[in-house]
Amino acid sequence: MLLGKTVLIIGAGRGLGGEIAAASVRDGAEVMLAARNEERLQKLAADLGGQDAAVDYHAADMREPADLAELVAGVDKRFGQLTGLVLCAVHDTGTGGIESTTEHEWRESFEVNVFGAARAVQAAVPLMKRTGGSIVLIGSQQWIYPARDVPQLAYGATKGAIISMMYALSRELGPSNIRVNVVAPSWMWGPTVERYVEHKARKHDRTPEEVRSEIESRFALQQMPTDGDIAEVVCFFLSDRARAISGQSLLVNAGELGR
């Protein structure tokens, strides 16, 4: 599905970013992995087959424009094109509502999730304009349906901003044949949620299976999407099968919320 495509994944690592990388390689893409931790990038690249699988990596921080410029230049030098950009890097550790969220947390959330995404797109667009392609922003169901279990006001607000950015970018970049879409997951079964479930189980003297089952009872399909499920949707948006889709946000939530 992605033969002939070159995909840059920012925020590649354990969990969703790694799953998107694995699915992209499986579907035939050349892949550049990017994140702040070079050691983890090196391991992921090796796990995916390294240069034999047309996989490379470059450490970069979305908060640093120079890092992003160097990253995109590295993609050009290594592969000679960029047809897909996936933005997985996220600051999502802060919790709290309007009375407990600190100004520092607001600023950190927007610095990475909004300003960082804008910087990354700005850096990538000149190279993407040569061929056209697809930008996939990872959003969250929280922009429209805040989590009940763990309030994350600042995080949810940044994901609302991502939706607005997507609408504007799809209009601006459409004439260059660059599509822009958002994949907005609900809960995703992966390392982050696994740790949360284990923590809640210990705190309330329950089994992880009981906690997970309680969460999944909210979903129409009675199961939580996995990081791998989200990766499949991202690969669809990166492919030519989605060539007529731009300016859209897709909830991937096993039927927890419909709209």
Secondary structure, 3 states (H helix, E strand, C coil): CCCCCEEEEECCCCCHHHHHHHHHHHCCCEEEEEECCHHHHHHHHHHCCHHHHCEEEEECCCCCHHHHHHHHHHHHHHHCCCCEEEECCCCCCCCECCCCCCHHHHHHHHHHHHHHHHHHHHHHHHHHCCCCEEEEEECCHHHCCCCCCCCEHHHHHHHHHHHHHHHHHHHHHHHHCEEEEEEEECCCECHHHHHHHHHHHHHCCCCHHHHHHHHHCCCCCCCCCEHHHHHHHHHHHHCHHHCCCCCEEEEECCCCCCC
